[in-house]
Amino acid sequence: MTKEFNTKISRGGGDEQHRPGGRLGLLVNSVCDVMELRRNLKEMSFLADFFRAVNSSLILEDVLEAASSKIFQYFRFNLMVVSLATGGEDRIMAFSPLDLESSHHELMAILSNHTGLRAHHVKGFRSLGLTGPEGSLVFGNTNFLALPRNLGSVTVYSEFNFISHFSDGMLEGMMESFGVALHNSLEYEKVRDLSMRDGLTGLFNRRVLEEMLELEGRKRQVEPLSLLIIDLDHFKQINDTHGHPAGDLVLQTVARVLRENTRGSDLVARSGGEEFSAMLPSVSLDVALEVGERIRTNLERTMVTYNGRSIKVTASVGIAHRSARSLCSIKELEIRADKALYEAKRSGRNRVCAYPCGSQSGEMQKTHGNEKGSPRIVRIK
């Protein structure tokens, strides 16, 4: 524990030599003992409740919200910031009892008060289980607590001193329970990521893609959804000519290009050896064509260098779209995207083809760069 935990709390009536003698002294001693007992019981009850709350889920965000909510019930802070050292980029999350969604001024004040915070890091009063906003923007007292296991730190801003509000034993017990819960959540994330991610590219694997598509298919209200299938052209030739390590580097490069040309809300997966997929929610067919063309163009412009030799990369892209106005099953969506990919390959590769919305004839749209580099649409029957 850090040295901050050694802050002593004044208990009872002080040293024995300062207590009056006789019956009054006994009465004072009894009152002090009762107060100490009540405080110990209150702290034990809090620690048991806190332990249950932070260990009720392995999802990191749930653990952070549960911890901040329980701490706020015991001590009315104005801002609590948890910084986690996860081995890579530090992760940060903050909680405030204020209404930050409707008060831009208060959010800006919080962001300027703690270095490194961004708007999406900070959660308002609802995350603490409150029905309405409480607290103020007073950051007079700042208490820094180190998490055990070198996991990071907790910083508490309040109008009163946070550490002196707790006994040493309670503070240590709370931080130890918090640290164990956070460690378990981070380990769970690692295991979950290993089962969900492709080891070479870091993209989601095919199982995750299929599960997410299945979830879309279960929704009662059909929302716009576009599916892209991206297949590298002549990839076997790259492996045969340059070797499999060069092929692995190409796949990693393609994954980077896909991440750079899709949104955070899109799901990008490696769905086969040299085949990738991108699931674009709330995206029209026209926008999906733009995304597909952007991916194709950037891949064509990307030169992979291995052992001093340059490797040119191109890909064919098939697109299918589903919406309330162009309804089809998820299975049919995948079949249509495959058909569009086949058409892109058949018509010369390095193409983007889309299965047209509402069409049963198989007529497709194809895009590729013209002499000026801008996309154009070609009807293929």
N, C-alpha and C positions, 0 to 999 in steps of 0.2 A: 504494500500500500504506500501511497505517497505521504510525504510529511504533513500534508494538509489534514490527514486523518487524525493527527495527534492533537488537534485543537481540543482543549478540555472544556467540558460543559459543567457549569456550576450546578451542583445537585444539592437538594435538601437545604439544611440550615448552616452548612459550612463545617468547620473543624469542631471536634468535641469540646475543646477548651473554651470555645466562644459561646457554647450553649449554657443557658442559665441552669442552676441546679434545682433540686427539689422536685415537687410535683409539676411545676411549670416546665422544667427541663425534660421530664419524662413525656409530658404532653407534646412538647415541640418535637422530641425525638420520634414519637409515634406518628405524628402528622407527617414528618419528613419521610419516614419509612413507608407510610401509605402512599405518599405522592410518588416515591421512587418505584414502589411496586406497580402503581397504576401506569407509570410511564413505561416500565419494562413490559407490562402486559400489552400496552398499546403498540409498542415497537415490535414485539413478537407477533402480534396479530397482523401488523402491516407487512412484516417480512414473509410470513406465511402466505398472505394474499398476493404479495409482489411475486413470490416464487411461482405460485400457481399461474399467475397472469403471463409472465414472460416465458414460461415453459409450455403454454397451451398451444403453441404453433411453432413450426420450423421455418416459416416464411419470415425472412429478415424484416420486412416492412411491418408485419404484424407484431413482431417482438418489440421493435422500436416504439410503435404506437402504444402497445400495452404498458411498457415501462414508463413512458412519458406521462401517460394517463394516471397511473397509480402514484407516481411521484407528485404529480400536480394535486391529487386529492389530499396528500399529506403536507405539501408545501407549495403555496401559490407563487410559482415563478412567473416571470414575464417572457422568458425565452430559454429554451434548453436546446443545445446543439451537441449532437453526437457525431464525432469524427472517427471513422474506422480505417485502420491501416490493414489493408487486405493483401499486401504483397505486391500489388500493382498500383494503380492510381487510387489515392485515398477516396473513400466514399463519405459523404456528409449528408446529414438529415437534421432539420431543426423543427421545433414545435413551439407554437405560441398560442395563448388563449384568446388572441385577438381575431377579429374578422378581417382576414387579409385579402379575401376575394373581392370585397367591395371597397377596401381602403388602400389605394395605391400609395398614399403618403406613409402609412404605417409600415407597409411592406418595404418601401425604400429606406425607411429609418432602420429597420432590422438588417437589411442587406449591407448598409453602410457601417453598421455597428460591429459586424463580425466578418473578418476577411475570409474570402473564399466562398461565401454563400451566394447562391443563385436563386432566382425566384422559384424554380421548380424544386429546390431543396426544402422550402419552408412550407409547413402545413399549419392551418389555422385551428380555430377552437373546436371544430368538429372532430378532428383527429384525437382530441383529448376526451371525447365523449361528452362534451358540453352542449347544452341546448341553445346557449347564447354566448356572445363574447364576454370575456372578463379581463381584468388586468389593465396595465398601462404600458407606456413606452419608457418607463424609468429603468435604466440599466446601471444603477448606482453601484450595486454589489456584484462582483464577478467571481465565481468560484470555479476553479479548474480541478477536475478529478481524473486521475489516470485509471483507465480500465486495466484489469489484470490480464495476464498472458500477452502483454504488449499489443493489445487489440486496438488501442487508440485512446480517446479521451471523451469526457463529458464536460461541457461548460454550461454553467447555470447563471443566468442574469436575473436579478430580482431587486426589490426594494429593501430586502432584509438579507442577513447573512445565511446562506444555505447550509454550510457545514456546521455552524453552531446550533442549528435547529435539530441536529441528530446526535445521538451518542456515538462514541467511537465504534462500539460493537455493531450498532445498527447500520452505520454507514459502510463498514467493511462487509457486513453480511449482504447488504443490498448490492454493492458493487460486485461482489463475488458471484451472486446469483445472476446479475445482469451479464457479467462476463462469460459465464458458462452458457447461458442461453444464446448469446451472440456467437460464441464459438461453434455451438451446435448448428446454428442457422447457416453460418458460413461454410461449415463442412458439408451440410446438406446441399447447399448451392453447388459446391464443387462436384459432388456425386451426381446431382441432377444434370449439371452441365455436361458431364462426361457421357451420360446416357442420352443426351439430347443433341450433342454437337458432333460434327464430323471432325475427327482428330487432325486431319491435314489442313483443312481450310478454316476451321473455327465456325463455319456456318452451321445452321440447324441441319439435322439429318432427315432422311425421308420419312421416318416414323413420325416426327414432329409435324412435318408438312401434312401428312395424311390425317393426323389427329385434328389439326386446326381446320382442314377442309371439312372433316366430318362434323365439327362443331358448327361451322357455317351452315352445313346442310340441315342441322337440327333446329335452327332458328325459325320461329314462327313467322317473323316478318323478314322477307327476302330483301337483303341490302345489296347494292352494287358491289360486284367482286370481279376482278380481272386476274387471270392466271397466265403467267409467262413461263414457257419452257425454253431454256437456253442450252443449246448443244454445240460444243466446239467442233469446228470443221477440221477434218483430217488429223485428229488428235493421235491416232495410232502411228501416223507417219512421224509425228514429233517424237514419240517414244522410241520408235525404231531408229530414227536418224540421230537424235541427241541423247538418248538414254532416259531411263525412268526418273532419275533425279531432276533432269530438266523438265520432264512432264509434270512432276510434283510442283516445281517452281511456277510453271504455267498455271496450274490449277489454283495455287495460292494467289497469283496475280489476278486471275479472273475473279476470285472471291472478293478481292479488294475493290476491283472496279464495280462489281455488283453492289457492294455496300455503299460505295461513294455515289451511286446513281439511283438509289432508292431511299425511301423515307424510313425513319425510325419505327413507324407503325407498320411497315411492310415486313413480311416474313420471307427471308431469302434462305434457300436450302440447297445443299448438294444432294440431288436425288438419284444420282447414279455415278458411274465412273467419271465421264466428262460431261455429264448432264446436270444442269442446275435449274431450279425453279424459283419463281418470285410470285408470292401471293399478295395482290394489291387490293386491300379493302377500300370501299367508297371511292372507286376510281372508274371513270367511264372508259369505253373502248377507245375513244379518241386519245384520251390521256395515256392509256396503256400503250397505244401505238407510239406515242411520243417517248415514253420511258423505254420501250423496246428499241426504238431507233437510237436513242441516246446511248444505251448500253452497247448496241452493235457498233456505233461510230467510235466510241471510246475504246472498245476492245481492238478495233481495226487500227487505231492510232497508237496502241500500246505495243512497244517492242520489248520482249523479254530477252535479257542477255544472260547466257550461261556459258562459262568457260571461254569467254571472249567472243562467243558466237551469238548472233542476233536471231531470235525466233519470232516470226510473225504469227499473230493470233487473230483468227476471225471466228465468228459464231453465227449460227442460224437461230432465229427466234420464232416460236409459235405462240399465238395469243388467242385466248378465248375469254368471253365476258358473260356474266350472269347478272340479271337484275329482275325486278318485278315485271318489267316490260318485255324482257327477253328471258323468260323463265326456262330453266333446264335443271336437271339434277346435278349434284356435284360430280357424279361419275361421268355424266355426259359432258360436263365442263372439261374434265381431264381428257376425254376422248377427242373433243373438238380442238383442244390445245395441241394434242398429238398430231391430229390431222393437219393443222396449220403448220406445225414444225416440219412434217413430211413434205408439205408443199414448198416450204422455204428451201429444204434440201434439194428437192426435185428440180426446182427452177434455177439452180445454180449456186446455192449456199450463200453465206454472208448476206442474208435477207431477213426481213421481218414480215411474217405473214399473220394475218388475223382472221379467225373464223367469224364471219359477219353475224351481227345480232339479228335474231328473228329469221335467219335464212335456213332453209332445209335443202337447198340445192347444192350446197358445197361451194358456192361462189365465194371467193376470198379476196381480201385486200392484201396487197404486198407493198412494202416500202423498201427503198434502197436509195443510196446517195446518187444524185445526179452530178453533172460535171461541176456545178457550183457548190456541191456538198450539202444541199438542202434536200430533205426527204420529199418524195412524190408518191402518190397512191396509184397503183395499177390494179385493175380488175382481172382476176384469174378465174376462169370457169372450168 
